[in-house]
Amino acid sequence: MPFEVGGTRTRACRVETRLDAYGSPVNSALANACHPKGHERRVGTRRGTHECARHVILGLFAAALLGFAGDSIPPPAAPAYPSPIEIAVSADGSRLYAVCEGTGEVVEMDANAGTVARRVRVGQHPKSVTLSANGTQLYVANSWSDTVSVVDAASFKVVKELATGYEPNAAVADAQGRFLYVANRMSNDISVIDLARGVETKRLLAGRGAAYLELSADGQRIYCTHIYPQPGPFRSPNESEVTVIDTRRQMVVEREKLENAAGVFHVATANGGRVAIAAEIRPKNLIPLAHVEHGWVIGNSLAVFGADIGGVVQVPIDELDRYYTPPFGLAVTPGNRQLFVSTTGSDSVTAIDLPKLLAYIRAANPDQRRLMANDLSASANYVSARIPVGRAPKGLALSPDGKRLYVANRNDDTISVIDTAAHRVTRTIELGHAVAPTPERRGERLFFSARFAFHGHFGCANCHIEGTIDGLNWDLEPDGFGVDIVENRLLEDIADTGPFKWNGSNPDLETECGPRTEKYFYRAQSYSKEELADIVSFVKSIPLRPNRYRRKDGELTAQQERGKAIFERARNKNGAPIDDTNQCLGCHSGPHYTSQQLADVGTGKPTDRSPLVDVPQLNNVVLNGPYLHDGSARTLEEIWTVFNPNDRHGVTNDLSKDELNDLIEYLKTL
């Protein structure tokens, strides 16, 4: 659940150059990450020492370990774990292709023999793999490289790298194979790439956290989901959308609104494209987190819409006294008889009788449709089976005849093969060598698991989606009902950033992840001493992703230089000195731009027990919205235009609009 962090760490270099929990180098541009000009405070330790020699050694080791993009290589050595997250099947069903985020590769398998055939290295943290319409090429979205690797299926070599927006999460080609559409998770848009020329021709505006794509059966539409909710007024109901693109006109033609949704993953179509289905979670973050036993924390649902439905209808996959969380991958069998849903935290796949589901929806009147999402008895009308699989199942793919379902088990490094008629696993394909899991890997398994919470309600990854954020603010009742509303924060690179929580009350991660989680979140089983150590090891290993607002040469732009001067100024525009405690650097200094102290910056609310908040770190602050301790500022600009009337959060009221923009552009580079 929400994990409020603040503070700093003393060795920025160490985290930015080691191998991460998946065995991949944290940052491909090692030199720029260590020494971006204009970011001197990121370098060194409190003692003034430097770790650049380690950068050279680790950089050479990582290069030797990982090779170069496009080279076919043997399985990587430990401690790299494949961590498969998506899977595709060739048109004839003979070949499977799994994208492995942990080792930065695509693995080709013989579907009949159940063996690994070939491997190809792609970019950093690949997130998806799809096949071209003619099956000759694979498209792999590399989230940390901001590219799509084009892999020739025959030679199994990378033949082209296509530039995208920030953090591409999924890619799909149109039916004619002329244009590639790429969902960019951090730039909140969709790239349209001319495949013949290999260049981007336009960007389409999406919602926040553009995530997964699906081409309709007739090829006329592409559906895009979003893992973060749209920014809205403070403490208002969540809303997300499915962005609908007309492929003939290459433009957005609809935005299907998903009420109370704040995490939407895969989307699938049925009935010739007349029905679309999206996997979603529906957080109940506007009420105190005190109703775990009643199912009132997170609902796991499907959003069903399209010409055959009329409007959006949300239906639960949970049942009374048991929750299946979070719904992620979707697959519809030929003939539209069955819908399969992977539930990552529950280590299972849910089988749904699709005709029964649609009939149930059609039989409901408007009021019943509106209430259906919170009716935990509803799933008994259409769920036909719950199928146990490996740890943290993610992407799904069906054989062409629909008889076999392939499941990518992220934290087992396996592929489960399910007999879709018998609803059972008939084979498990191993993707890596059997290696004893490290503490980080064991902790990663715990982080994604919902087995500790009452009735399997949720796990850490429900709110910290893939170790990041959910874009929400929560009322955590340990502080009192309706008191101390808190914004969820990134977990990246926080090992030495204590104290934790927005009020600074937890001195270390062992306290943050331990007793409070058992008592106030899970309401059930607690971590053992060994499990707690493992999960803390994993959280400490989560790396800081690349910053897209820094130039590759490390130089600041003219606008960023002007913003830096404002950030570091000691006098206002009239020449009057600014008190040391109210200068930006007074609180935001050091490698993570934080004093690790409590401060009153005038942003307290009547619901806060104290106006004092833990000074947050600013690394990659641009990704952390909404802002302030309670998430009341929707943008960085609102921090100073709405919530700093008396210049208590730095002196900003003397700045012009352009000067404030300069400051914000500099903050984006931190």
C-alpha positions as CSV (number, residue, x, y, z in Angstrom):
1,M,0.0,0.0,0.0
2,P,1.1,3.6,-0.1
3,F,4.7,4.0,1.0
4,E,5.5,7.6,1.9
5,V,9.2,8.3,1.6
6,G,11.5,11.3,2.0
7,G,15.1,12.1,2.8
8,T,18.3,11.4,0.9
9,R,21.0,8.9,0.4
10,T,24.7,9.4,0.6
11,R,26.0,7.5,-2.4
12,A,24.2,8.3,-5.6
13,C,26.9,6.7,-7.7
14,R,26.5,3.3,-6.2
15,V,22.9,2.8,-7.1
16,E,23.1,4.3,-10.6
17,T,25.9,1.9,-11.8
18,R,25.4,-1.4,-10.1
19,L,23.4,-4.2,-11.6
20,D,19.8,-3.9,-10.5
21,A,17.6,-6.6,-9.0
22,Y,17.1,-8.1,-12.4
23,G,20.8,-8.3,-13.2
24,S,20.7,-5.4,-15.7
25,P,22.8,-2.2,-15.5
26,V,20.8,0.6,-13.9
27,N,21.7,3.2,-16.5
28,S,23.2,2.8,-20.0
29,A,24.8,6.2,-20.0
30,L,27.1,5.6,-17.0
31,A,29.2,8.7,-17.4
32,N,26.3,11.1,-17.8
33,A,24.5,9.5,-14.9
34,C,27.5,10.1,-12.7
35,H,28.7,13.4,-13.9
36,P,26.0,15.4,-15.7
37,K,27.3,19.0,-15.8
38,G,25.2,21.3,-13.6
39,H,24.4,18.4,-11.2
40,E,27.5,18.3,-9.1
41,R,25.6,17.6,-5.9
42,R,24.7,14.2,-7.3
43,V,28.3,13.1,-7.2
44,G,30.3,11.7,-4.3
45,T,29.4,10.9,-0.7
46,R,29.0,12.9,2.5
47,R,32.7,12.3,3.2
48,G,33.6,13.9,-0.1
49,T,34.9,10.7,-1.6
50,H,34.2,9.5,-5.1
51,E,33.3,6.2,-6.6
52,C,34.0,6.7,-10.3
53,A,36.5,3.8,-10.4
54,R,33.7,1.5,-9.5
55,H,31.7,2.9,-12.3
56,V,34.4,1.9,-14.8
57,I,34.7,-1.6,-13.4
58,L,30.9,-2.2,-13.1
59,G,30.4,-0.7,-16.5
60,L,32.9,-3.0,-18.2
61,F,31.5,-6.0,-16.3
62,A,27.9,-5.1,-17.3
63,A,28.9,-4.7,-20.9
64,A,30.7,-8.1,-20.9
65,L,27.7,-9.7,-19.2
66,L,25.0,-8.3,-21.4
67,G,26.7,-8.0,-24.8
68,F,25.2,-5.8,-27.5
69,A,21.6,-5.4,-28.8
70,G,20.9,-7.8,-31.5
71,D,23.5,-10.5,-30.6
72,S,22.1,-14.0,-30.0
73,I,23.6,-15.0,-26.7
74,P,23.5,-17.9,-24.3
75,P,21.4,-17.6,-21.1
76,P,22.9,-14.9,-18.8
77,A,24.8,-15.8,-15.7
78,A,23.3,-15.4,-12.2
79,P,22.0,-13.3,-10.6
80,A,20.1,-12.1,-13.7
81,Y,16.6,-13.5,-13.7
82,P,14.6,-13.5,-17.0
83,S,11.4,-12.1,-15.4
84,P,9.1,-12.8,-18.5
85,I,6.3,-10.3,-18.7
86,E,4.7,-10.7,-22.1
87,I,4.3,-13.5,-24.7
88,A,3.4,-13.8,-28.3
89,V,2.6,-16.9,-30.5
90,S,3.5,-17.3,-34.2
91,A,0.6,-17.6,-36.7
92,D,1.2,-21.4,-37.1
93,G,1.5,-21.9,-33.3
94,S,4.9,-23.5,-33.6
95,R,6.9,-20.7,-31.9
96,L,6.5,-18.8,-28.7
97,Y,8.2,-15.5,-28.0
98,A,8.6,-14.2,-24.4
99,V,10.0,-10.8,-23.6
100,C,12.1,-10.9,-20.5
101,E,12.5,-7.6,-18.6
102,G,15.1,-8.9,-16.2
103,T,17.6,-9.9,-18.8
104,G,16.7,-7.5,-21.6
105,E,16.0,-10.2,-24.2
106,V,13.4,-12.0,-26.2
107,V,13.4,-15.8,-25.9
108,E,12.1,-18.0,-28.7
109,M,10.6,-21.3,-27.7
110,D,9.6,-24.4,-29.6
111,A,5.9,-24.7,-28.6
112,N,5.6,-28.4,-29.2
113,A,8.9,-29.4,-27.5
114,G,8.6,-26.9,-24.7
115,T,12.2,-25.9,-25.1
116,V,14.2,-22.7,-25.6
117,A,15.4,-22.3,-29.1
118,R,17.1,-18.9,-29.4
119,R,17.6,-15.7,-27.5
120,V,18.2,-12.1,-28.8
121,R,19.3,-9.1,-26.7
122,V,17.1,-6.0,-27.1
123,G,17.0,-2.7,-25.1
124,Q,16.8,-1.9,-21.4
125,H,13.7,-3.1,-19.5
126,P,11.7,-4.3,-22.5
127,K,8.0,-4.4,-21.7
128,S,6.2,-6.0,-24.6
129,V,6.5,-8.1,-27.8
130,T,4.1,-8.3,-30.7
131,L,4.3,-9.9,-34.2
132,S,3.8,-8.1,-37.5
133,A,0.7,-9.2,-39.5
134,N,2.8,-11.4,-41.8
135,G,4.8,-12.8,-38.9
136,T,8.2,-11.9,-40.3
137,Q,9.1,-9.3,-37.6
138,L,8.8,-8.8,-33.9
139,Y,8.3,-5.4,-32.2
140,V,9.8,-5.0,-28.7
141,A,9.1,-1.9,-26.7
142,N,12.2,-1.0,-24.6
143,S,11.0,1.1,-21.7
144,W,14.3,2.5,-20.5
145,S,15.9,2.9,-23.9
146,D,13.0,4.8,-25.4
147,T,13.1,2.6,-28.5
148,V,11.3,-0.3,-30.2
149,S,13.6,-3.1,-31.4
150,V,12.6,-4.6,-34.7
151,V,13.6,-8.3,-34.7
152,D,13.8,-10.4,-37.9
153,A,11.9,-13.6,-37.0
154,A,14.0,-15.7,-39.4
155,S,17.5,-14.7,-38.4
156,F,16.4,-13.7,-34.9
157,K,18.5,-10.6,-35.0
158,V,17.7,-7.0,-34.2
159,V,17.6,-5.2,-37.6
160,K,16.4,-1.8,-36.6
161,E,15.9,0.5,-33.6
162,L,13.0,2.9,-33.7
163,A,12.9,6.0,-31.6
164,T,9.8,6.6,-29.5
165,G,8.5,8.9,-26.7
166,Y,9.4,8.5,-23.1
167,E,9.2,5.0,-21.7
168,P,7.5,3.0,-24.4
169,N,5.3,0.3,-22.9
170,A,3.7,-1.5,-25.8
171,A,3.7,-1.5,-29.6
172,V,1.3,-2.8,-32.2
173,A,1.3,-2.4,-36.0
174,D,-1.7,-1.6,-38.1
175,A,-3.4,-4.4,-40.2
176,Q,-1.5,-3.3,-43.3
177,G,1.9,-3.3,-41.6
178,R,2.6,0.3,-42.6
179,F,2.5,2.1,-39.3
180,L,3.5,1.1,-35.7
181,Y,1.6,2.6,-32.8
182,V,3.6,2.8,-29.5
183,A,2.1,3.7,-26.1
184,N,4.6,5.9,-24.2
185,R,4.0,5.6,-20.5
186,M,5.9,8.6,-19.2
187,S,5.2,11.1,-22.0
188,N,1.5,10.2,-21.9
189,D,1.2,9.9,-25.6
190,I,1.2,7.4,-28.5
191,S,3.9,7.5,-31.2
192,V,2.8,6.8,-34.8
193,I,5.9,5.4,-36.7
194,D,6.2,5.0,-40.5
195,L,7.8,1.5,-40.7
196,A,9.0,1.9,-44.2
197,R,11.0,5.0,-43.3
198,G,11.6,4.1,-39.7
199,V,10.6,7.6,-38.4
200,E,7.9,8.9,-36.2
201,T,5.3,10.9,-38.1
202,K,3.0,12.2,-35.3
203,R,2.1,11.9,-31.6
204,L,-1.4,11.3,-30.4
205,L,-2.4,12.7,-26.9
206,A,-3.3,9.9,-24.5
207,G,-4.2,9.8,-20.9
208,R,-1.7,9.5,-18.0
209,G,0.5,6.5,-18.1
210,A,-0.3,5.2,-21.6
211,A,0.3,1.5,-21.2
212,Y,-1.2,-1.3,-23.4
213,L,-2.5,-1.5,-27.0
214,E,-4.9,-3.8,-28.8
215,L,-5.8,-3.8,-32.5
216,S,-9.5,-4.6,-33.3
217,A,-10.3,-7.6,-35.3
218,D,-11.2,-5.5,-38.4
219,G,-8.1,-3.5,-38.1
220,Q,-9.9,-0.2,-37.9
221,R,-9.3,0.7,-34.3
222,I,-6.6,0.6,-31.7
223,Y,-7.4,0.7,-28.0
224,C,-4.9,2.2,-25.5
225,T,-5.2,1.8,-21.7
226,H,-3.5,3.7,-18.9
227,I,-2.0,2.5,-15.6
228,Y,-2.3,5.9,-13.9
229,P,-5.5,7.9,-13.4
230,Q,-6.2,11.2,-15.0
231,P,-5.2,14.2,-12.8
232,G,-8.3,15.6,-11.1
233,P,-9.4,17.8,-8.2
234,F,-8.1,16.9,-4.8
235,R,-9.9,14.0,-3.2
236,S,-12.2,13.5,-6.1
237,P,-13.2,10.1,-7.6
238,N,-10.6,8.5,-9.8
239,E,-11.1,8.3,-13.5
240,S,-9.1,6.7,-16.3
241,E,-9.9,6.1,-19.9
242,V,-9.4,3.9,-22.9
243,T,-8.2,6.0,-25.8
244,V,-9.6,4.8,-29.1
245,I,-7.7,5.5,-32.3
246,D,-9.0,5.3,-35.9
247,T,-6.2,3.7,-37.8
248,R,-7.4,5.0,-41.2
249,R,-7.3,8.6,-40.1
250,Q,-4.6,8.1,-37.5
251,M,-6.4,10.1,-34.9
252,V,-8.1,9.7,-31.5
253,V,-11.9,9.4,-32.1
254,E,-13.1,8.3,-28.6
255,R,-12.1,8.4,-25.0
256,E,-14.1,5.8,-23.1
257,K,-14.3,7.0,-19.5
258,L,-13.6,4.5,-16.7
259,E,-15.1,5.7,-13.5
260,N,-13.3,5.0,-10.2
261,A,-10.5,3.2,-12.1
262,A,-6.8,4.0,-11.3
263,G,-4.9,1.2,-12.9
264,V,-5.9,-0.2,-16.3
265,F,-3.9,-2.9,-17.9
266,H,-4.5,-5.1,-21.0
267,V,-7.4,-4.7,-23.3
268,A,-9.0,-7.3,-25.6
269,T,-11.8,-7.4,-28.1
270,A,-14.5,-9.9,-28.9
271,N,-17.5,-10.4,-31.2
272,G,-15.7,-9.0,-34.2
273,G,-14.7,-5.9,-32.4
274,R,-18.2,-5.0,-31.2
275,V,-17.1,-5.7,-27.6
276,A,-14.0,-4.5,-25.8
277,I,-12.8,-5.6,-22.4
278,A,-10.2,-3.9,-20.2
279,A,-8.6,-5.2,-17.0
280,E,-8.7,-2.6,-14.2
281,I,-8.3,-2.0,-10.5
282,R,-10.7,0.3,-8.7
283,P,-9.1,1.7,-5.5
284,K,-11.3,2.9,-2.6
285,N,-8.8,5.5,-1.6
286,L,-11.4,8.2,-0.6
287,I,-12.4,6.4,2.5
288,P,-10.1,5.2,5.4
289,L,-8.2,2.1,4.8
290,A,-10.1,0.2,7.4
291,H,-12.4,-2.2,5.5
292,V,-10.0,-4.9,4.2
293,E,-12.3,-7.6,5.5
294,H,-15.3,-6.2,3.5
295,G,-13.4,-5.8,0.2
296,W,-13.4,-2.0,0.4
297,V,-9.8,-1.3,-0.4
298,I,-9.3,-2.3,-4.0
299,G,-11.7,-3.9,-6.4
300,N,-10.5,-6.1,-9.2
301,S,-12.7,-5.6,-12.3
302,L,-13.3,-5.7,-16.0
303,A,-14.6,-2.7,-17.9
304,V,-16.8,-3.9,-20.8
305,F,-17.9,-1.6,-23.6
306,G,-18.5,-1.4,-27.3
307,A,-21.4,-1.4,-29.8
308,D,-22.9,-4.6,-28.3
309,I,-22.9,-3.2,-24.8
310,G,-23.8,0.5,-24.9
311,G,-21.8,2.5,-22.4
312,V,-19.1,1.2,-20.1
313,V,-20.1,-1.6,-17.6
314,Q,-17.7,-2.6,-14.8
315,V,-17.9,-6.1,-13.4
316,P,-15.9,-7.7,-10.6
317,I,-13.7,-10.8,-10.9
318,D,-13.5,-11.0,-7.1
319,E,-15.9,-13.1,-5.1
320,L,-17.2,-13.1,-1.5
321,D,-14.3,-13.7,0.9
322,R,-11.7,-14.1,-1.8
323,Y,-10.0,-11.5,-4.1
324,Y,-8.1,-12.0,-7.3
325,T,-5.6,-9.2,-7.8
326,P,-4.6,-7.3,-9.9
327,P,-6.2,-8.3,-13.2
328,F,-3.5,-7.8,-15.9
329,G,-3.4,-9.9,-19.0
330,L,-6.4,-10.8,-21.2
331,A,-7.0,-13.4,-23.9
332,V,-10.2,-14.3,-25.8
333,T,-10.5,-17.7,-27.4
334,P,-11.6,-18.2,-31.1
335,G,-15.3,-18.2,-31.2
336,N,-15.5,-15.8,-28.2
337,R,-16.4,-18.6,-25.8
338,Q,-13.9,-18.0,-23.1
339,L,-12.0,-15.0,-21.6
340,F,-8.9,-15.6,-19.5
341,V,-7.6,-13.0,-17.0
342,S,-4.2,-13.3,-15.3
343,T,-4.1,-12.1,-11.7
344,T,-0.5,-11.3,-10.8
345,G,-0.7,-11.1,-7.0
346,S,-2.9,-14.2,-6.7
347,D,-0.7,-16.5,-8.8
348,S,-3.7,-17.6,-10.9
349,V,-5.6,-17.2,-14.1
350,T,-9.4,-16.7,-14.0
351,A,-11.5,-18.3,-16.7
352,I,-14.7,-16.5,-17.6
353,D,-17.6,-17.8,-19.7
354,L,-17.8,-14.9,-22.1
355,P,-21.4,-15.5,-23.4
356,K,-22.6,-15.8,-19.8
357,L,-20.8,-12.5,-18.9
358,L,-22.3,-10.6,-21.8
359,A,-25.8,-12.1,-21.1
360,Y,-25.5,-11.1,-17.5
361,I,-24.7,-7.5,-18.5
362,R,-27.4,-7.3,-21.1
363,A,-30.0,-8.5,-18.6
364,A,-29.3,-5.8,-16.1
365,N,-31.1,-2.5,-16.0
366,P,-29.2,0.8,-15.8
367,D,-29.2,0.9,-12.0
368,Q,-28.0,-2.7,-11.8
369,R,-25.3,-2.0,-14.3
370,R,-24.1,1.0,-12.2
371,L,-23.9,-1.1,-9.0
372,M,-22.5,-4.2,-10.6
373,A,-18.8,-3.2,-10.0
374,N,-19.2,-3.5,-6.2
375,D,-21.3,-6.7,-6.2
376,L,-19.1,-9.4,-4.9
377,S,-21.7,-12.0,-5.7
378,A,-21.8,-11.1,-9.4
379,S,-18.7,-13.2,-10.5
380,A,-20.5,-16.4,-9.7
381,N,-22.6,-15.8,-12.8
382,Y,-19.7,-15.9,-15.2
383,V,-16.4,-17.1,-13.6
384,S,-16.0,-20.8,-14.6
385,A,-12.5,-21.6,-13.1
386,R,-9.6,-20.3,-11.1
387,I,-6.4,-21.9,-12.4
388,P,-3.2,-21.9,-10.2
389,V,0.0,-21.0,-12.2
390,G,3.4,-19.8,-11.3
391,R,4.5,-16.7,-9.4
392,A,3.2,-13.3,-10.6
393,P,1.6,-14.3,-13.9
394,K,1.6,-11.4,-16.4
395,G,1.0,-11.6,-20.1
396,L,-1.2,-14.2,-21.8
397,A,-1.3,-15.6,-25.4
398,L,-3.4,-18.3,-27.0
399,S,-2.4,-20.9,-29.6
400,P,-4.1,-20.3,-32.9
401,D,-6.7,-23.0,-32.3
402,G,-7.4,-21.7,-28.8
403,K,-6.6,-25.0,-27.1
404,R,-3.6,-23.9,-25.2
405,L,-3.1,-20.7,-23.2
406,Y,0.5,-19.6,-22.5
407,V,1.2,-17.6,-19.3
408,A,4.3,-15.6,-18.6
409,N,5.2,-16.2,-14.9
410,R,7.3,-13.2,-14.1
411,N,8.8,-14.2,-10.7
412,D,9.2,-17.9,-11.6
413,D,11.0,-17.4,-14.9
414,T,8.6,-19.9,-16.5
415,I,5.8,-20.2,-19.0
416,S,2.7,-22.2,-17.9
417,V,0.8,-24.0,-20.6
418,I,-2.9,-24.4,-19.8
419,D,-5.3,-26.7,-21.5
420,T,-8.2,-24.3,-22.1
421,A,-10.8,-27.1,-22.0
422,A,-9.7,-28.8,-18.9
423,H,-8.6,-25.6,-17.1
424,R,-5.3,-27.0,-15.8
425,V,-1.6,-26.6,-16.4
426,T,-0.2,-29.3,-18.5
427,R,3.4,-28.2,-19.0
428,T,5.8,-25.6,-17.5
429,I,8.6,-24.2,-19.7
430,E,11.7,-23.1,-17.9
431,L,13.3,-19.9,-19.3
432,G,16.5,-19.8,-17.3
433,H,19.0,-22.0,-15.5
434,A,17.9,-23.1,-12.0
435,V,19.6,-20.6,-9.7
436,A,19.1,-20.1,-6.0
437,P,17.2,-16.9,-5.5
438,T,19.0,-14.0,-3.9
439,P,17.4,-12.1,-1.0
440,E,16.4,-9.4,-3.6
441,R,14.7,-12.0,-5.7
442,R,12.9,-13.5,-2.8
443,G,11.8,-10.1,-1.7
444,E,10.6,-9.3,-5.2
445,R,8.3,-12.4,-5.0
446,L,6.9,-11.1,-1.7
447,F,6.4,-7.6,-3.1
448,F,4.2,-8.9,-5.9
449,S,2.3,-11.4,-3.8
450,A,-1.1,-10.8,-2.2
451,R,-1.1,-13.9,-0.1
452,F,-0.3,-12.0,3.1
453,A,-3.4,-9.8,3.1
454,F,-6.7,-10.8,4.5
455,H,-8.5,-13.0,1.9
456,G,-5.6,-12.2,-0.5
457,H,-6.9,-8.7,-1.0
458,F,-3.7,-6.9,-2.2
459,G,0.1,-6.7,-2.0
460,C,2.7,-4.0,-2.2
461,A,2.6,-4.0,-6.0
462,N,-1.1,-3.0,-6.1
463,C,-0.2,0.5,-5.1
464,H,3.4,0.6,-6.1
465,I,2.7,-0.6,-9.6
466,E,5.9,-2.3,-10.8
467,G,7.7,-0.6,-7.9
468,T,6.5,2.9,-8.9
469,I,3.3,4.7,-7.9
470,D,-0.4,4.6,-8.4
471,G,-0.9,8.3,-8.7
472,L,-3.3,8.4,-5.8
473,N,-3.5,9.9,-2.3
474,W,-4.8,7.7,0.6
475,D,-6.3,8.0,4.0
476,L,-4.3,5.6,6.2
477,E,-6.1,5.2,9.4
478,P,-3.1,4.5,11.7
479,D,-3.0,8.3,12.0
480,G,-6.8,8.5,12.5
481,F,-9.9,8.5,10.3
482,G,-9.9,11.4,7.9
483,V,-6.5,12.6,9.2
484,D,-3.2,13.0,7.5
485,I,-4.1,12.3,3.9
486,V,-0.9,11.1,2.2
487,E,0.4,11.0,-1.4
488,N,1.9,7.8,-2.7
489,R,5.6,8.2,-3.7
490,L,8.1,6.4,-5.9
491,L,10.2,3.6,-4.3
492,E,13.2,4.1,-6.7
493,D,16.6,4.5,-5.1
494,I,15.4,5.1,-1.5
495,A,17.8,2.8,0.4
496,D,19.4,5.6,2.4
497,T,16.6,8.2,2.4
498,G,15.2,7.7,5.9
499,P,13.2,8.6,7.8
500,F,10.1,7.3,6.1
501,K,6.5,8.3,6.0
502,W,5.5,11.9,5.3
503,N,5.6,12.6,9.0
504,G,9.1,11.0,9.3
505,S,7.9,8.6,12.1
506,N,9.5,5.5,10.7
507,P,13.3,5.5,11.0
508,D,14.0,2.7,8.6
509,L,12.5,0.4,6.0
510,E,12.3,-2.5,8.4
511,T,9.8,-0.4,10.4
512,E,8.1,0.9,7.3
513,C,7.6,-2.6,5.8
514,G,7.1,-4.6,9.0
515,P,4.7,-4.3,11.9
516,R,2.6,-1.4,10.4
517,T,2.0,-3.4,7.2
518,E,0.7,-6.4,9.2
519,K,-1.5,-4.4,11.6
520,Y,-2.9,-1.7,9.4
521,F,-2.8,-2.9,5.8
522,Y,-2.9,-6.7,5.6
523,R,-5.0,-7.4,8.8
524,A,-3.7,-10.9,8.6
525,Q,-0.4,-12.8,8.2
526,S,2.8,-10.9,8.9
527,Y,6.2,-11.3,7.4
528,S,8.6,-13.5,9.2
529,K,12.0,-12.0,10.2
530,E,13.6,-13.6,7.1
531,E,10.8,-12.4,4.8
532,L,11.0,-8.9,6.1
533,A,14.7,-8.8,5.5
534,D,14.2,-10.1,1.9
535,I,11.5,-7.5,1.1
536,V,13.6,-4.7,2.4
537,S,16.5,-6.0,0.3
538,F,14.3,-5.8,-2.8
539,V,12.9,-2.3,-2.0
540,K,16.5,-1.1,-1.5
541,S,17.5,-2.5,-4.9
542,I,14.8,-0.7,-7.0
543,P,16.9,1.5,-9.2
544,L,16.3,5.1,-10.3
545,R,15.1,5.1,-14.0
546,P,16.9,7.4,-16.5
547,N,15.9,11.1,-16.4
548,R,14.6,12.1,-19.9
549,Y,15.0,15.8,-19.3
550,R,18.8,15.9,-19.2
551,R,20.7,16.3,-22.4
552,K,22.9,13.3,-23.3
553,D,26.1,15.5,-23.1
554,G,25.2,16.5,-19.5
555,E,24.8,20.2,-20.3
556,L,21.8,22.2,-19.2
557,T,19.7,24.0,-21.7
558,A,19.5,27.8,-21.5
559,Q,16.1,27.5,-19.8
560,Q,17.3,24.9,-17.3
561,E,20.4,27.1,-16.5
562,R,18.0,30.0,-15.7
563,G,16.0,27.7,-13.5
564,K,19.1,26.4,-11.8
565,A,20.0,30.0,-10.9
566,I,16.6,30.6,-9.4
567,F,16.8,27.3,-7.4
568,E,20.2,28.3,-6.0
569,R,19.6,32.0,-5.4
570,A,20.1,33.6,-2.0
571,R,18.4,36.9,-2.8
572,N,15.0,37.8,-4.3
573,K,14.6,40.0,-7.4
574,N,14.7,43.2,-5.3
575,G,18.1,42.2,-3.8
576,A,16.8,41.4,-0.4
577,P,18.4,38.3,1.2
578,I,16.3,35.2,1.5
579,D,16.5,33.5,4.9
580,D,18.7,30.4,4.8
581,T,15.8,28.1,5.8
582,N,13.6,29.4,3.0
583,Q,16.1,29.0,0.2
584,C,15.5,26.0,-2.1
585,L,19.0,24.7,-1.1
586,G,18.1,25.1,2.5
587,C,16.0,21.9,2.4
588,H,16.8,20.4,-1.0
589,S,20.5,19.7,-1.1
590,G,22.8,16.7,-1.3
591,P,22.7,13.9,-3.8
592,H,18.9,13.4,-3.4
593,Y,18.1,17.1,-2.8
594,T,16.7,16.7,0.7
595,S,17.8,17.7,4.2
596,Q,16.1,14.6,5.7
597,Q,14.5,16.8,8.2
598,L,10.9,17.9,9.0
599,A,9.8,21.3,7.8
600,D,6.7,23.5,7.8
601,V,6.3,25.0,4.3
602,G,2.8,26.3,4.8
603,T,1.0,23.5,3.0
604,G,-0.6,22.0,6.0
605,K,-4.4,21.3,5.9
606,P,-7.0,21.2,8.6
607,T,-6.9,17.4,8.3
608,D,-3.2,17.3,9.2
609,R,-2.2,16.6,12.7
610,S,0.9,18.6,12.3
611,P,2.1,21.1,9.6
612,L,5.5,19.5,9.7
613,V,6.4,17.2,6.8
614,D,9.4,15.2,5.9
615,V,11.3,17.0,3.2
616,P,11.0,14.7,0.1
617,Q,13.9,13.8,-2.3
618,L,13.6,15.4,-5.7
619,N,15.2,12.9,-8.0
620,N,12.9,12.3,-10.9
621,V,10.3,14.5,-9.1
622,V,8.5,15.0,-12.5
623,L,7.2,11.5,-12.3
624,N,5.8,11.8,-8.8
625,G,2.6,13.7,-9.3
626,P,0.3,14.6,-7.8
627,Y,2.5,16.7,-5.5
628,L,2.9,17.9,-1.9
629,H,2.5,15.6,1.1
630,D,-1.2,15.0,0.5
631,G,-1.2,15.1,-3.3
632,S,-3.3,18.3,-3.4
633,A,-1.1,19.9,-6.1
634,R,-1.9,18.4,-9.5
635,T,1.2,19.9,-11.2
636,L,4.6,21.2,-10.2
637,E,3.3,24.7,-11.1
638,E,0.5,24.5,-8.6
639,I,2.9,24.0,-5.8
640,W,3.8,27.7,-6.0
641,T,0.9,29.3,-7.8
642,V,-1.8,27.8,-5.6
643,F,-0.1,26.5,-2.4
644,N,2.5,29.1,-1.7
645,P,0.7,32.4,-1.2
646,N,3.0,33.6,1.7
647,D,6.3,32.5,0.3
648,R,6.8,29.9,3.0
649,H,7.7,27.1,0.5
650,G,10.6,29.1,-1.0
651,V,10.3,32.6,-2.3
652,T,8.4,32.4,-5.6
653,N,5.8,35.2,-5.6
654,D,8.3,37.6,-7.2
655,L,8.8,35.3,-10.2
656,S,7.1,35.9,-13.5
657,K,5.3,33.1,-15.3
658,D,8.3,32.5,-17.6
659,E,10.7,32.5,-14.6
660,L,8.5,29.9,-12.8
661,N,8.5,27.8,-16.0
662,D,12.4,28.0,-16.0
663,L,12.5,26.8,-12.4
664,I,10.2,23.9,-13.2
665,E,12.2,22.9,-16.2
666,Y,15.3,22.7,-14.0
667,L,13.5,20.6,-11.4
668,K,12.6,18.1,-14.1
669,T,16.3,17.4,-14.6
670,L,17.0,16.5,-10.9
